[in-house]
Amino acid sequence: MNARIGLGFDIHRLVPGRPCLLAGVLLDHERGPAGHSDGDAVLHAVTDSLLGAAGLDDLGTLFPDTDERWRGADSAELLRAGLELVRGAGFDVVNIDVVVATEGPRIAPARAAMRARLAELLGIDVSATNIKGKTLEGLTDLAREGAVAVQAVCLLSGG
């Protein structure tokens, strides 16, 4: 098996007036991720991990925030487009592992739904997905100003 590992990272400030969408799931929180698209930092990090593992351009190159076509874009659609490129390069997703670091929203109550949605979007079994929530322990400006930082790692086979 030809295996490739990819790493993705994304960060968004949490602001009032935006829905809190992470991994394609609407979380109950008073602030949501700011962004040119819908700001779904989980799907952005996952997409970048897949593209990186396949040796393709990153999310920002493929869907730049300077292009008005992507204003308010559904990050699930960006993931689907990235996944199509990855599959076109001859790769299949084996698994994905995600860490969401934030002081809020709490990830645990939505974790199962987030894993299920991610598995659905990637076309893999839910057992091949994982999402973990971590607090920032009140440290750094990320915690004080409110943000969500996401790291994703994936394994691809094929190519």
C-alpha positions in Angstrom: 0.0 0.0 0.0 1.3 3.5 -0.9 0.4 5.6 2.2 0.5 9.3 2.5 0.1 11.4 5.7 -1.3 14.9 5.6 -1.4 17.7 8.2 -3.9 20.5 8.1 -4.3 23.5 10.4 -6.8 26.4 10.6 -7.7 29.1 13.0 -10.6 31.5 13.2 -11.6 34.2 15.6 -15.1 33.7 17.1 -17.3 36.7 16.6 -20.9 37.6 17.5 -23.6 37.3 14.8 -22.1 34.3 13.1 -23.4 30.7 13.4 -21.0 28.4 15.1 -20.4 25.8 12.4 -17.7 23.1 13.0 -17.3 19.9 11.1 -20.5 20.8 9.2 -22.5 20.7 12.5 -24.2 23.8 14.0 -23.1 24.1 17.6 -25.0 26.0 20.3 -22.8 29.0 21.0 -23.2 32.8 21.1 -20.3 33.4 18.7 -19.2 31.7 15.5 -16.0 31.6 13.4 -15.3 34.6 11.3 -14.2 34.0 7.7 -14.7 34.7 4.0 -16.5 31.4 3.7 -18.7 30.0 6.5 -15.6 29.8 8.7 -15.8 26.0 9.4 -12.2 25.6 10.7 -12.6 21.8 11.1 -13.5 21.3 7.5 -10.8 23.7 6.4 -8.1 21.9 8.3 -9.4 18.5 7.1 -9.4 19.7 3.5 -5.9 21.0 3.8 -4.7 17.7 5.3 -6.1 15.7 2.4 -4.8 18.1 -0.2 -1.3 18.1 1.4 -1.1 14.3 1.6 -2.0 14.1 -2.1 0.7 16.7 -2.9 -1.9 19.2 -4.2 -2.3 22.9 -3.8 -3.7 24.1 -0.4 -7.2 25.4 0.4 -6.2 29.0 0.2 -4.7 28.6 -3.3 -7.6 26.7 -4.7 -10.3 28.8 -3.0 -8.7 32.2 -2.2 -10.5 34.6 0.1 -9.8 37.3 -2.5 -12.3 35.7 -4.8 -15.9 36.8 -4.3 -17.1 33.4 -5.6 -16.2 31.9 -2.2 -17.8 34.6 0.0 -20.1 32.7 2.4 -19.2 29.4 0.7 -20.3 26.2 2.4 -17.1 24.6 3.6 -18.6 21.1 3.0 -18.7 22.0 -0.7 -15.0 23.1 -0.5 -14.2 19.7 1.1 -16.1 17.9 -1.6 -14.2 19.7 -4.3 -10.9 19.0 -2.6 -11.8 15.4 -2.0 -12.6 15.1 -5.8 -9.1 16.3 -6.6 -7.6 13.9 -4.1 -9.5 11.0 -5.6 -8.6 12.2 -9.1 -5.0 11.9 -8.1 -5.6 8.2 -7.2 -6.0 8.4 -3.5 -8.6 7.1 -1.0 -9.1 8.4 2.6 -8.1 5.8 5.2 -8.8 7.9 8.3 -8.8 11.4 9.7 -8.0 12.6 13.2 -8.9 16.1 14.4 -8.1 18.2 17.5 -10.3 21.3 18.1 -8.7 23.8 20.6 -11.0 26.5 22.0 -12.4 27.9 25.2 -15.9 27.6 23.7 -18.0 26.1 22.3 -17.7 22.8 24.1 -17.0 20.0 21.6 -18.0 17.0 23.7 -21.8 17.4 23.4 -21.5 17.6 19.6 -18.7 15.2 19.1 -20.7 12.2 17.8 -22.6 14.4 15.4 -19.4 16.0 14.2 -17.7 12.6 13.6 -20.8 11.3 11.8 -20.9 14.3 9.5 -17.2 14.2 8.7 -17.5 10.4 7.9 -20.5 11.2 5.6 -18.6 13.9 3.8 -15.5 11.8 3.3 -17.4 8.6 2.4 -15.7 6.6 5.2 -16.9 4.7 8.2 -17.4 6.8 11.4 -14.8 4.5 13.1 -12.2 6.0 10.8 -12.9 9.5 12.0 -12.0 11.1 15.4 -12.6 14.5 16.8 -11.2 15.7 20.2 -11.9 18.9 22.0 -9.2 20.6 24.0 -9.4 23.8 26.1 -6.8 26.4 25.8 -6.6 26.6 29.7 -7.1 30.3 29.5 -3.6 30.8 28.0 -2.7 33.0 25.1 -4.7 35.6 23.2 -6.6 32.7 21.5 -8.3 32.0 24.8 -8.8 35.6 25.9 -10.1 36.9 22.6 -12.1 33.8 21.6 -11.0 31.6 18.8 -11.0 28.1 17.5 -7.8 26.4 16.3 -8.0 23.1 14.5 -5.3 20.5 13.6 -6.2 17.6 11.4 -4.1 14.6 10.3 -5.1 12.2 7.6 -3.9 8.9 6.0 -4.4 8.3 2.3 -3.8 5.2 0.4 -3.2 4.7 -3.3 -1.6 7.0 -5.8 
